[in-house]
Amino acid sequence: MMSSCKNRFNSIQIFIKKITILFVCCFCLLSLVNSIFTLNHLCKCGSFIKISVFFYICFSH
């Protein structure tokens, strides 16, 4: 009984992690689209680094 409870907890953790990754990916794409439409944001180094970090998080999993 204890092991099945632990397995369920692990699967919930994995599910939460997947949802988080999906959310980060959506946020990352929205940031990119926003930056394309407002090119002055893309010129700012901080925004570019932020987008790069989001893409790294997206595709490293």
N, C-alpha and C positions, 0 to 999 in steps of 0.2 A: 504493500500500500504506500509506503513511504517513497519508494522509487518512482511509482507512477505519478505521485504528487510532484516530485522533483522534475520529472520529465515534462509534465504539464507546465511547470514554472519556466523551464528552459525554452519550451516552444513559444510561450508568451513573450519571453525576452527576445527571442529571434524575430517574432512578429513585430514587436515594438521597434526593434532595430531596422527592420525592412521599411516600416512606415516612416521612420525618421529619415532614412536614406532617400526614400521617395519624395518626402517633403523638401529635403535639401536640394534634390535634383530639380524639382519644380521651381523652388526659389532661385536656384542658379540660372535656370532658363529664363525666368522672369527678369532677373537682373541683367542678363545678356540682352534680351529684347529691349528693355528700358534703355540700356546703354547704346544700343544701335540707333534707337529713335532720338536719343539726346546725346549727340556725338561729343558734346563738351564734357559729359561725364566720362566717356571713354578715354578722353585725353588726360584725365586725372589719374595719376599713378595708383592711388589707393583703390579706386574702383576696379582697375585692371587686375591688381593683385587679388582683390576680393573675389572677382569672377574666376580667376585662375585657381584659387583655393577651393571654391565651390566645385569646379570641374574636376579637380584632383580628388576631392571627397566622393564625387559622383561615380567616377570611373575606376577608382581604386578598389571598390567593394565587389 
